[in-house]
């Protein structure tokens, strides 16, 4: 499936992204490659895997593991205020 510049503009608008015309062309090619890959996966014959239980293939091992210590996590943060992470403000299109 070939994406058009119009498709990329629509996707960017839905994602609230502003793209230059160069970025639009780049994304036409890159997203097109991704969609082509999905089309290739659709053609994959599942005949080789029919004998397996699908749930066994899809389910990951659910084991309880300790989480990272808060201090170790915060040591990796670029900006902090107390024990809170500081992140850049998100601007919504049209709020300028």
C-alpha positions in Angstrom: 0.0 0.0 0.0 1.4 3.3 -1.0 0.9 6.3 1.3 0.4 9.7 -0.1 1.6 13.1 1.3 -2.1 13.7 2.0 -2.2 10.5 4.2 0.9 11.6 6.1 -0.6 15.1 6.7 -3.8 13.5 8.0 -1.8 11.2 10.4 0.3 14.2 11.5 -2.8 16.3 12.2 -4.3 13.4 14.2 -1.1 13.1 16.2 -0.9 16.9 16.6 2.4 17.1 14.9 3.7 19.8 12.6 5.8 18.5 9.8 7.9 20.4 7.2 7.4 19.3 3.6 10.8 17.5 3.8 9.6 15.6 6.9 6.4 14.7 5.2 8.3 13.2 2.3 10.5 11.3 4.7 7.5 9.9 6.5 5.8 9.0 3.2 8.7 6.7 2.5 9.2 5.4 6.1 5.6 4.7 6.9 5.2 3.1 3.5 8.0 0.7 4.3 6.3 -0.2 7.6 3.0 -0.8 5.9 4.7 -2.9 3.2 6.2 -5.0 6.0 2.7 -5.6 7.6 1.4 -6.6 4.1 4.3 -9.1 3.9 3.3 -10.5 7.4 -0.3 -10.9 6.2 0.9 -13.3 3.5 2.7 -15.5 6.0 1.2 -18.9 6.0 0.2 -20.1 9.4 0.0 -23.7 8.2 3.4 -24.4 10.0 2.1 -23.1 13.3 -1.5 -24.6 13.3 -0.5 -27.5 15.5 0.6 -25.1 18.3 -1.7 -23.7 20.9 -1.9 -20.0 20.0 -2.2 -18.9 23.7 1.1 -20.7 24.5 2.8 -18.7 21.7 1.4 -15.3 22.8 1.5 -15.4 26.5 4.6 -14.2 28.3 5.8 -15.6 31.6 4.2 -13.6 34.4 6.6 -13.6 37.2 6.8 -11.2 40.1 10.1 -9.3 40.2 11.2 -6.4 42.4 10.9 -3.0 40.8 13.8 -0.5 40.6 14.5 1.4 43.8 13.1 4.9 43.7 16.5 6.4 44.4 18.1 4.6 41.5 15.3 5.7 39.2 15.6 9.3 40.2 19.4 9.2 39.8 18.7 8.7 36.1 16.3 11.6 35.7 17.5 14.7 33.9 15.5 17.2 36.0 13.9 16.8 39.4 11.9 18.9 41.9 12.0 16.9 45.1 10.9 13.4 44.1 9.0 14.6 41.0 10.3 14.4 37.4 10.3 17.7 35.6 9.2 17.4 31.9 8.8 19.9 29.1 5.3 21.4 28.7 3.2 19.8 26.0 1.8 22.4 23.6 -1.5 21.6 21.9 -1.9 22.8 18.3 -4.1 25.9 18.1 -3.2 27.0 21.7 -0.6 29.6 20.6 
